[in-house]
Amino acid sequence: MSDIINNLNIILRRMEVACRDSGRDPNEVKLLLATKTVPADRIKVALEAGQTLIAENKVQEIKEKYESLQLVPHTSHFIGHLQSNKIKDILKYNITCIQSLDRLDVAEKLQQRLEYENRKIEVLIQVNTSGEQSKFGTHPDQAVNLVREVAQFKNIEIKGLMTIGLFSAETEKVRPCFQLLKSIQQEVLAQNIAGVSMQELSMGMSGDLETAIQEGATIVRVGTAIFGQRIYADSYYWDETKA
Ligand SMILES: *Cc1c(COP(=O)(O)O)cnc(C)c1O
């Protein structure tokens, strides 16, 4: 378990250096722990070490770990593919933000359910900035429109944008993805849409968090670099045909 603490310290240090190098205040950038496939007792180690923000990709995993994590204070986001038939379940588990809203019809279903439960939820609009077929997210050209449409739903509070960049070891190939998300943020801001906040830019993972911070990330989502390699390929979570 001490590997987790060590890894956490390395990540926090990397974030700090990236902020310093790009002239940003480290308090502007939050660390989100991507906990898919990680057992609750390992997640607890990170929470007890002072981390507060975690996120899962699948409802089944949220459900399995929910009870054991209740004893440690934390905030939960959802970063998996959001499907209409899972909305009701996701809302059972005290998720404060869904980072992966990418379709109007799903937003509509979400609004209906929230209205029924008489509550609100925060969302980020997920954008596919890499152009890869296997990645979820709205097309960059459609993003501003989607924000405007979702903004009409009174129980859904838009807080910003999320992207999974190009999966590449070459950071200079990933950078344009993050720049694209930033430019969409600026476009949305220029339109001054009522009720829409563009405060959060959720981008950057284990391999590319420095690049993301340089390009304006406010949330970096880190799994592997803290908890170790997963046994499932990421395509298990990201590929439409397997989700
Ligand atoms: C798994 C996952 C991450 C974390 O990826 P790592 O490479 O393990 O750091 C970030 N975002 C999403 C949406 C994920 O599914």
The ligand as an SDF file (V2000), in Angstrom:
LIG
                    3D

 15 15  0  0  0  0  0  0  0  0999 V2000
   -8.9450    5.6620  -16.6910 C   0  0  0  0  0  0  0  0  0  0  0  0
   -9.2450    7.0680  -16.9950 C   0  0  0  0  0  0  0  0  0  0  0  0
   -8.3600    8.0930  -16.6590 C   0  0  0  0  0  0  0  0  0  0  0  0
   -7.0190    7.8420  -15.9960 C   0  0  0  0  0  0  0  0  0  0  0  0
   -6.1350    7.2820  -16.9180 O   0  0  0  0  0  0  0  0  0  0  0  0
   -4.6630    6.8360  -16.4560 P   0  0  0  0  0  0  0  0  0  0  0  0
   -3.9220    6.7460  -17.7430 O   0  0  0  0  0  0  0  0  0  0  0  0
   -4.8070    5.5290  -15.7740 O   0  0  0  0  0  0  0  0  0  0  0  0
   -4.1440    7.8880  -15.5700 O   0  0  0  0  0  0  0  0  0  0  0  0
   -8.7400    9.3850  -16.9460 C   0  0  0  0  0  0  0  0  0  0  0  0
   -9.9180    9.6700  -17.5510 N   0  0  0  0  0  0  0  0  0  0  0  0
  -10.7920    8.7150  -17.8960 C   0  0  0  0  0  0  0  0  0  0  0  0
  -12.0730    9.0860  -18.5410 C   0  0  0  0  0  0  0  0  0  0  0  0
  -10.4890    7.3890  -17.6290 C   0  0  0  0  0  0  0  0  0  0  0  0
  -11.3580    6.4330  -17.9970 O   0  0  0  0  0  0  0  0  0  0  0  0
  1  2  1  0
  2  3  1  0
  2 14  2  0
  3  4  1  0
  3 10  2  0
  4  5  1  0
  5  6  1  0
  6  7  2  0
  6  8  1  0
  6  9  1  0
 10 11  1  0
 11 12  2  0
 12 13  1  0
 12 14  1  0
 14 15  1  0
M  END
$$$$
